Amino acid sequence: MFEISRPQNMPRVLIRELNAGHAEKIRMHFKNLGSEDRLLRFGMYTSDEMLDKYVNTINFHRDAIFGVFDNNLNLIGCAHLGYSASNLVINSTAEFGVSVSAEGRGKGVGSALFKRAAIHARNTNIKVLYMHYLSRNKVMMHIAKKAGMSIEFSFGEADAYLTLLPSTNNSIVAEAVQAQVADIDYAFKKNIRHSKSFLLNAFSFASTK
Ligand SMILES: CC(C)(COP(=O)(O)OP(=O)(O)OC[C@H]1O[C@@H](n2cnc3c(N)ncnc32)[C@H](O)[C@@H]1OP(=O)(O)O)[C@@H](O)C(=O)NCCC(=O)NCCS
């Protein structure tokens, strides 16, 4: 039996950039989060209606949305890199928010989404990556400290800032390669899913004969 090994420097978690066509998957991902996770993600208790509104107003042209899919093409991790309209002109800070479904946690998905958002921000001339989270959020605190972010605390909330280096040819190529590998992986999973359902249909048809 031969094994396909992962090329060196290729991340273990494959991340796709999402577009408006993924809105329903994003909605489903958020709605599957429990109330405590919604509080940690959005900083307030968030109803299904508020999530609908949030998803309906995502600006896929201005912002960057990243996703991680499992083998069944369910969205198990989603990050929103928000660019404010004024940031596009001058100064440039982008805000990062992330969530990973309960089943996908502890496997490096959240950290991988953070790294991908940081490289994307860098490659789009953003100078500072910003995160706002509750200071009791131990995982986000760990991610922020590990990345060397400077952190300010106030009234149970934390603001973390990461100054980004300017983009280089290497950072641009690295992101492009990651994006391509993730697209190929997605297409592969989609084909496997189609083949499985084709075979299941063929078998159930044969067994009724
Ligand atoms: C925060 C969240 C996205 C992390 O996702 P995840 O995929 O489980 O994260 P990872 O597996 O990449 O783990 C991140 C790191 O935190 C560490 N960690 C996990 N639990 C921890 C804890 N209780 N205390 C400290 N560190 C912890 C992990 O060991 C890992 O560290 P490492 O990279 O040094 O090994 C996920 O828990 C989540 O969706 N929470 C609810 C929403 C939320 O809090 N969003 C953030 C608001 S911006």
The ligand as a Tripos MOL2 file, in Angstrom:
@<TRIPOS>MOLECULE
LIG
   48    50     1     0     0
SMALL
NO_CHARGES

@<TRIPOS>ATOM
      1 C1        -11.6220   29.6690   19.8910 C.3       1 LIG1
      2 C2        -11.8250   28.5360   18.8970 C.3       1 LIG1
      3 C3        -12.0620   29.1250   17.5100 C.3       1 LIG1
      4 C4        -10.5450   27.6590   18.8730 C.3       1 LIG1
      5 O1        -10.6820   26.6740   17.8840 O.3       1 LIG1
      6 P1         -9.8310   25.3110   17.8950 P.3       1 LIG1
      7 O2         -9.8450   24.7780   16.5110 O.co2     1 LIG1
      8 O3        -10.3350   24.4030   18.9510 O.co2     1 LIG1
      9 O4         -8.3790   25.8460   18.2810 O.3       1 LIG1
     10 P2         -6.9960   25.0720   18.1040 P.3       1 LIG1
     11 O5         -7.2320   23.5910   18.0450 O.co2     1 LIG1
     12 O6         -6.2680   25.6950   16.9760 O.co2     1 LIG1
     13 O7         -6.2720   25.4120   19.4940 O.3       1 LIG1
     14 C5         -5.7080   26.6530   19.7350 C.3       1 LIG1
     15 C6         -4.6910   26.5800   20.8600 C.3       1 LIG1
     16 O8         -5.3530   26.7910   22.1170 O.3       1 LIG1
     17 C7         -4.8990   25.8170   23.0490 C.3       1 LIG1
     18 N1         -5.9500   25.5930   24.0350 N.ar      1 LIG1
     19 C8         -7.0370   24.8020   23.9420 C.ar      1 LIG1
     20 N2         -7.7620   24.8830   25.0830 N.ar      1 LIG1
     21 C9         -7.1120   25.7580   25.8830 C.ar      1 LIG1
     22 C10        -7.3580   26.2610   27.1980 C.ar      1 LIG1
     23 N3         -8.4370   25.8830   27.9000 N.pl3     1 LIG1
     24 N4         -6.4810   27.1420   27.7330 N.ar      1 LIG1
     25 C11        -5.3940   27.5390   27.0360 C.ar      1 LIG1
     26 N5         -5.0970   27.0950   25.7770 N.ar      1 LIG1
     27 C12        -5.9570   26.2090   25.2320 C.ar      1 LIG1
     28 C13        -4.6020   24.6040   22.1920 C.3       1 LIG1
     29 O9         -3.7490   23.6970   22.8510 O.3       1 LIG1
     30 C14        -3.9330   25.2610   21.0030 C.3       1 LIG1
     31 O10        -2.6170   25.5990   21.3440 O.3       1 LIG1
     32 P3         -1.3300   25.1840   20.4420 P.3       1 LIG1
     33 O11        -1.5410   25.7940   19.0810 O.co2     1 LIG1
     34 O12        -0.1970   25.8240   21.1770 O.co2     1 LIG1
     35 O13        -1.3000   23.6960   20.4140 O.co2     1 LIG1
     36 C15       -13.0350   27.6080   19.3130 C.3       1 LIG1
     37 O14       -12.8130   27.1510   20.6230 O.3       1 LIG1
     38 C16       -14.3770   28.3350   19.2310 C.2       1 LIG1
     39 O15       -15.0210   28.3470   18.1890 O.2       1 LIG1
     40 N6        -14.8220   28.9230   20.3770 N.am      1 LIG1
     41 C17       -16.1040   29.6500   20.3960 C.3       1 LIG1
     42 C18       -16.0550   30.9550   19.6110 C.3       1 LIG1
     43 C19       -14.8920   31.8330   20.0190 C.2       1 LIG1
     44 O16       -14.4320   31.8490   21.1650 O.2       1 LIG1
     45 N7        -14.4350   32.6490   19.0560 N.am      1 LIG1
     46 C20       -13.3720   33.6090   19.2640 C.3       1 LIG1
     47 C21       -13.8860   35.0190   19.2710 C.3       1 LIG1
     48 S1        -12.9580   36.0300   18.1820 S.3       1 LIG1
@<TRIPOS>BOND
     1     1     2 1
     2     2     3 1
     3     2     4 1
     4     2    36 1
     5     4     5 1
     6     5     6 1
     7     6     7 2
     8     6     8 1
     9     6     9 1
    10     9    10 1
    11    10    11 2
    12    10    12 1
    13    10    13 1
    14    13    14 1
    15    14    15 1
    16    15    16 1
    17    15    30 1
    18    16    17 1
    19    17    18 1
    20    17    28 1
    21    18    19 ar
    22    18    27 ar
    23    19    20 ar
    24    20    21 ar
    25    21    22 ar
    26    21    27 ar
    27    22    23 1
    28    22    24 ar
    29    24    25 ar
    30    25    26 ar
    31    26    27 ar
    32    28    29 1
    33    28    30 1
    34    30    31 1
    35    31    32 1
    36    32    33 2
    37    32    34 1
    38    32    35 1
    39    36    37 1
    40    36    38 1
    41    38    39 2
    42    38    40 1
    43    40    41 1
    44    41    42 1
    45    42    43 1
    46    43    44 2
    47    43    45 1
    48    45    46 1
    49    46    47 1
    50    47    48 1
@<TRIPOS>SUBSTRUCTURE
     1 LIG1         1 GROUP 0 **** ****
